[in-house]
Amino acid sequence: MATFNHRLAKEFIALGHHCTIWSFSLQYPSFLFPGKSQYTDEPAPEGIPIKTLINSINPLNWVQVGKKLKKENPDIVVVRYWLPFMGPALGTILRQVRKNKHTKIICIADNIIPHEKRPGDKAFTKYFIQPVDGFITMSENVLFDLRKFDTQKPVQLVQHPLYDNFGEPISKAEARQHLGIPTSEKIVLFFGFIRKYKGLDLLLKATPFLKSTIPHIKILIAGEFYEDERNYTELIRELGIEDMLYLRTNFISDSEVKYYLCAADLLVQPYKNATQSGVTPLAYYFEKPMVVTNVGGLPDLVPHEKCGLVTEPEPHAIANSIKRFFELGEDHFIPNLRSEKEKYSWANLVNAIVKGF
C-alpha cells in the first residue's frame, strides 16, 4: 500500500500538481501487528515530500493532525481506506479538515468490509465514511459493499494501475540466478503477505496432485506470515511436500520484488475471498500469466485462457488449472497480457480524482 501511495504521488507531481504524503508515525500497536516489522529499511522515495505524523491510537494526535491539514487548505485530500481499525483516526482527521470549507475529500477504498471481521467494524466504517465527499473503488465488489453504507455519495470504478516502480523486467535466468533457483525447474509463485483468506493452504493441498504429472515443478512461496506460521509448517509436513517448495517467508523489499516475479513461470492467487488484488497488476507489469480463483473481483481482472486461468477455490481445481497452464504454454498468454495491461494507467486514476467529482 505504501508503494501504491508513492507511485500515485509521483504521478500527481509528474502531471503538474503539488503533492505531499501525510503518513503514519504509528500505524498499528505492536500487539495488533501480525508481521515482524511495520518499518522498512528501504530508502525514502526521491522527490516526494512525506510528513510522518499520524498516530493511529492517539485521539489527541488525530485532532492535532486534522487541524494542521485544515490550515494547509489543500484542494484535495486523497485518503486510503482498507481496515475499519483506521476509521476513528482517519475519520477524526477528516472532520477537522472539512472545517476549512474548501478541501474536497476523496477516498480510495481498498476494502469497505474487511476480509477478517472484528467487533466495531461497522461503527468505525460509518464514522469514516461520513466526512468523505466521494469514493474511488477498484472493484465492483468494493463498490457494492460501499453502497451498503452510503447510497448517495458519488463513486467511480477505476482499474487498479500497474505497479511499474519495481524496476524493469529481467530475464528468467537472471532472476533465478539471483534467487538460487535452477533454470530447469517449473516455478509456480505465491506472492504477498500470507493471511488466511489468501488460500495458501489450498495451493499447498493442490501440490501433491502436481508431483507425478508435471516433472521438475516447484512452488515458490514469497511473503511474510501475517498469521501463525505453524498452521502451514504442519500442513506441509502432513502432505509430505517439503521437497517441492521454496519458502522465502520473510518480508520482500521493493528492490527484490522483480526477482520473484521474473523468476516465475506462473503466479497463483488461490484466494478464498477477495475484493481486488494488488498482486494482479504486478503480474501484468511483469507479464506473468496467472491462475486466480473465482472469487470477488479477480475473474474480472484475468480473462480466462487469455491472461490466465480462472478456477474454483478448491485444491483439485487449482491443480488442474496449473496443469492446463503448462499444457498451453507461457507463450499462449503473453500477447494477451501485453494488450490487456494497457488499460491500467496511473494517469487514469489521477484524472478520476481531480476531474471526476
Secondary structure, DSSP 8 states (H G I E B T S, - for coil): -HHHHHHHHHHHHHTT----EEEEEESS-TTT--SS-S---S---TT--EEEEEETT-HHHHHHHHHHHHHH--SEEEEEE--GGGHHHHHHHHHHHHTTS--EEEEEES-SS-SS--TTHHHHHHHHHTT--EEEESSHHHHHHHHTT-SSS-EEE--------S-----HHHHHHHHT--TTSEEEEEES-B-GGG-HHHHHHHHHHHHTTSTTEEEEEES-BSS-THHHHHHHHHHT-GGGEEEE-S---HHHHHHHHHH-SEEEE--SS-S--SHHHHHHHTT--EEEESSTTHHHHS-BTTTEEEE-SSHHHHHHHHHHHHHH-GGGTHHHHHHHGGG--HHHHHHHHHH--
